[in-house]
């Protein structure tokens, strides 16, 4: 079994050094400020103390100062109580120093109110520039009894791109982009807010692995994590030590390439068994449907006119947005293609045409793959039966939907499966109380819980699936070596010897990438150097080598 690094961390603090260099206070707000919203409270504490770091934690506000800072508390409505570092837990201290990173490493990170961001890159939304960033924090995993790095893609957009009510925009924190430092900064009159136009299209989890060069091959979430760890250890070298923790990577043994291929074949069979896929154009333009006709499809497909639609067969419709039809003086036809007795999937013409072309002409493969899977699942839902896999027994799959407001109750989505046939129900928590089934609650606010209940057992047997957004990542030393090779491969190629080095490792034999690399070598038995452009048969060149190096 291989071991894999994760976003779980070991962090230790030198309390003697902490006391020599920093001071921490706990802030309490007066009764007259109890009803003020969260962001406003943070802003009041920030303005009244001007700290190095500020966070909300365990029902209190905490501020960190340098030992030699000129501290002056300016609000009579906020009480500040000095706290010994020895009385603070690791999660509190870790979060404080993550926030402080925005002050001590301003060329890499910047801090908003209670948040820390790493600037990634710019992108275009029509004529506007949006700024992609990653938000960092430290959280605590109950399951692993460990702290871990939390990282979320965040986009800052100009107010002109924000299609929200004026009242919403007015309440949001404002930022500006400083051309001098190259960083986003909080500014009350700034023209940027946290917002992702285009249905989150511009939210990113990518980052140049060196933090310097915008090379697409080197944009990886892994790089951002290592950059963060390095900066924490560099800027607080005498204060703390932060290291990523490895765990046993048993999941590598669960799925083989042939297992995945079998699932895909079943997906294709579901669609072919229903008569194949019909594709019809309801867009005002023809360019999208023409591009789809040129693609290689993994299922039977026929391009037809709207008058030729057969209701029993799955249907893919190419459409435009409602606004486009309105501008053309036409009604939106989308609803007319959908009904409860047939399987329909739609796609925007603009989604198809916006994909950049590739030399081999297969640029729409990811879109086709997604569409095919969606249609297969809808076919299952219409028949109320699992068609892609076999499931024997009586199981309930339960997903909890949290209420949007405090006075509302949670909703439970239940898929009741009986030997391959299923039906969907929506219930409240009292439904399970009546059945004497106790569903475990969250132990941390950021957890996502799902449940599988074996109803053949008496009493029913319950399995809880917990997702904490903890990731497994490659080892940095090997990854950086691989990326250096990749960078050079554009001009100099990657040597056969380099590829053989990874294929020779016994832990690598069962990985799906093994066959792809072997196939490439076998097709070119004499070639000693492989170039990126020549090696398109090894899809996702970067991921092949990143995964190979992680062993």
Secondary structure, 3 states (H helix, E strand, C coil): CCEEEEEEEEEEECHHHHHHHEEEEEEEECHHHCCCCHHHHHHHHHHHHCCCEEEEECCEEEEEEECCCCCCCCCCCEEEEEECHHHCCHHHHHHHHHHHHHHHCCCCEEEECCEEEEEEEEEEECCEEEEEEEEEEEEEECCCCEEEEEEEEEEEEEHHHCCCCHHHHHHCCCEEEECCCCEEEECCCCCEEECCCCCCCCCCCCCECCCCCCCHHHECHHHHHHHHHHHHHHHCCCCEEEEEEEEECHHHHCCCHHHHHHHHHHHHHHHHHCCCEEEEECCCCCHHHHHHHCCCCCCCEEEECHHHCCCCCEEEEEECCHHHHHHCCCCCCHHHHCCCCCCEEEEEHHHHHCCCCCCCCCCCHHHHHHHHHHHHHHHHHHHCECCCCCCCCEEEEEEEECCCCCCCCCEEEEEEEECCEEEEEEECHHHHHHCCCCCCCCCCCCCEEEEEEECCCCCCEEEEEEECCCCEECCHHHHHHHHHHHHHHCCCCEEHHHHHHHHCCHHHCCCHHHHHHHHHHHHCCCCCEECHHHCCCCCCHHHHHHHHHCC
